Amino acid sequence: MTEPYTAGSQCPFCHPDVRDYAFYENRGYLAIINIAPVLPGHSLVIPELHRASLTVLNTDEMCAFMETARKATIILMKAFDTDAFDWSVQEKAEAGQSIEHLHLHIVPRLKNDLDKPGDWYPLVHVNDEELIDGFNRRRLSLQEKEIIVGRLRKVADAMEF
């Protein structure tokens, strides 16, 4: 991994408060709720230390990243009573990445949660601040965050991986 968060860093995923949103951690990676979810349960997997790209991970780091994503997905599926989900990674602004810190989106899916099941794909890949991680999308309240994180931590603690 590379450099840890330092005072003055602008990366929100490197800020120590990001742990308040974490519901699972594994080998240097965190599963956190998205504070501006597209759908209920929308979460992210991030490296604890700043890494801008999936391509810089070595084999062990890549395995830990994917293992964390798989386990976080299992937690989310249990918590949201589904077996359907979407995963997405964007790299660079041209691909829709709004924060230059590696993150994988996990979105639990429910029947009829969007007009068409594939509607999630264009939402993720459109570089539009209203749709993805921009500041115009509705943010969860502090109370909503605490409830969701608490619920997910409870499910994670009950899981046997």
Salt bridges, closest charged atoms under 4 A:
ASP17 OD2 - HIS15 ND1 3.61
GLU25 OE2 - ARG19 NH1 3.05
GLU48 OE1 - ARG19 NH2 2.35
GLU61 OE2 - ARG51 NH1 3.10
GLU67 OE1 - ARG27 NH1 2.77
GLU67 OE2 - LYS71 NZ 3.14
ASP86 OD2 - ARG109 NH1 2.58
ASP113 OD1 - ARG109 NH2 2.82
ASP133 OD2 - HIS103 NE2 3.93
ASP133 OD2 - HIS105 NE2 3.97
ASP133 OD1 - ARG137 NH2 3.66
GLU144 OE2 - ARG138 NH2 2.76
